Structures are given as structure tokens and as C-alpha cells.
Amino acid sequence: KKNIILYAVIIGIIGFAGSRIYSGASDLASLSKMPERNSSAPYDGGARIAHAIKIAKQTGKLVLIQSSAQGCTWCHIMHNVLTTDTNVVAKIESDFVYVLVDTTNDQNRDFYKKYADGTDHTLVLIVMDADGKQLARKIGGECVDGDEGHYHISPDSILKFLGSVTLKR
């Protein structure tokens, strides 16, 4: 019985922490939501980023952009770390407007051409200021930690990346 209560409390804490990134404004919730699998929605990355920049200007925060394609396992793992790790969530809430850009239907690879030097990788993390100037970027394997056979995305390395850019207050 004690274990059941302990598990329930832990699940509640994890759920609460994960949901905190979505709280505050419906704009932020929609910007960081993972799209449905097999969505035929048109690519709207430019509009989503412009909206995030507008919010960043209003709030005095930076913009954190994650690209994601529906078939990219690492993209889903990254999204999970960014929205459930309590330390990462707290850092994002404090300093960033987080926007997820679904590039599944970006047939011309416009996102990658504009923001990631035309990379072939699907997973890209970008930090921009409220004027849209790119301050930092990680592409593909730069986002993944470990050595052969033991790869993962570490909350600590994400925090280090986020901490590498400073918010001018």
C-alpha cells in the first residue's frame, strides 16, 4: 500500500512538472505541443517562430526552438526531456519561450535552410533573442550524449546549453 501511494505521488509530481511548461498562456501551450503522429498539417514553422519572438519581446525572454519530425525518435526524446525534467522545465519557464516546429511536412526544408545551414539532421535546437538573432545552436549528434551503444539526451547537457546563452535583464 505504501508503494502504491509513493508511486501515485511520484507520478503526480512528474505530471505537474511536465504540465507547468504548458501553463500560463494558451499561446505558449500551443507553441510547445508535440503534433499528432501522421498529421497532414502544412508546415507553419516560420509563423510559429514569429509568434514565439513576439511573446519573447513582450516577456523579455529568449526563444528556444526545437525542430521535430514525426518519425524522428530522438526528436520525441528531446521533447520529453524539455517538457518533463523539472530542472530543465524550470530553466525554460524562467528564461525562454519554447517553440516546437514540426518539420514533417516541410517539403522544401525551409526551416533547415533558414535556421540550420541546410543540415540533413532532423533534430535541431536553437536559441534566439527577441529580435530573431540566433545566439546558439545544436544539430543532430551535438544534442545526444554518450558513447557507442549508450546514447541518451542528458538533462544536464541541455541545462549547460541553455545556460551558455545569457538573458539580458
N, C-alpha and C positions, 0 to 999 in steps of 0.2 A: 504494500500500500504506500509506503514511504517513497519507493522508486517511482510509482505512478505519479505521485504529487510532484516529485522532483522533476520528472520528465515534462509534466504539464507546465511547470514554472519555467523551465528552460525553453520550451517551445514558445511560450507566451513572450518571453524576453526577446527571443530571436525574431519572432513575428513583429513585435512592437518596434524593434530597432530597424528592421527592414522597411517597415511602413513609414518610418519617420522621414525618409528621403522623399516620400510622396506627399507628405503633409504640407500644410501652409498655403498652397495655391494650386488650383486646378491646372494652371499653366505649367507649373513645374512637374506635376504628376504626369501630364500627357507628354512632356518632353523626355522624361526618363523611362517611359514604359516600353517594355520589350514587345515588339509587334507579334501578332498571331503567326504561327507557322503557316507556310503556304499562302500568305497574303498576296493578293494581286494588286495591292495599293500601289499607286505610282510613287516613284522616288520623289521625296519632298525635302531632302537634306538641306538645301540652301535656305528654304523657308524656315525650317526648324532652327537652324543655326542663327538666322537673322532674328528670330523670336527670342532665342536664348540671349543674344547680345543685347537686345532691348531690355530684357529683365536684368541683365548684369549691370547695365547703365543705371537702372533705377535702384538697384540694391547695393551698388559699389562692390560687386563680386567679380571674379574671373569666370570664364566659361570653360567647362570640361566637356569635350566631345569624345564620344566613343562611337566608332563605326561598328556595324554588325550586319552580317548576312545571315539569313535564317538557317542555312546549312552549316554554319561555322561553329563548331563545338567550343573552340577557345573564346569566341565572342560571347557565348552564353555563360561560360565560366567567369569571364571578366565581369559581365553584368551582374552575376551573382555576388562576386566579391564587392563590387562597388555599391550594391544595394543591401547587403546583409551583414558585412563585417562592421561591428559597432564603431571601431576607431576610424575606419575609412568613411563610414556614413557621417560621423561627427565632423570630420575634416571637410567633406564635401558640403554639408549643410552650412558650415561656418564660412567657407571661402569661395564656393563655386555655385554656378548654375550648371547642373548636369544635363546634357542632352544626348540622347541616343539616336544615331542616324542609321536607319535601316537601308542598307545599300543593295538589298536583294534584287530590286528592280531598277537599279541604276545601270541601265544597258550601256550607256556611253562612258561609264566610270567617271562621271563628272566630279564626284566627291574626291576620289583619289587623285585625279588630275589637279584639282584646285588646292587640296589640303595636304596631300601626302606624296608629292613628287611622282605621281603615276604608279605607285607601288602595285605589285601583284598580290600583296598580302591583304586579307580582309580586315584583320584586327588592327585598328589604329586608335591611339589615344592622343588627344591634342588639348593643350591649354592655350586659350586666347585671352587677351584683355578685353575690356568692354568696348574697345574701338575696333575689334576684329583682328588685331595683330597677333600672330602666332608667337607664343613665348616658349613652348616646349612641345616635344612630340616623341612618341614611342610607336614603332611599327613592327608588326609581326612578332618575331622571336625576341625582340627587345622587351616585350611585355611578359614573357614567360621565363620562369626561373627553373633552376635545377640542372641536372646533367642527364646524359642519355638514359632513357627508360624511367626517369623520375621527374618528369616535368610537372609544374604547377604554376599557379599565379599567386604570388605571396602578397598578403595584405601589407606586410612591411615594405616590400619594394614599391607598391602602389603609394603608400604614405610617403616614402622617400621621394618618389617622382612628384607627387603633389606638393611636397614641401620644398622642392627645388625651385619653384616659382613663388615669388612673394606678392602678396596683395598689398598695394599701397593704400594705406588708410589715413 
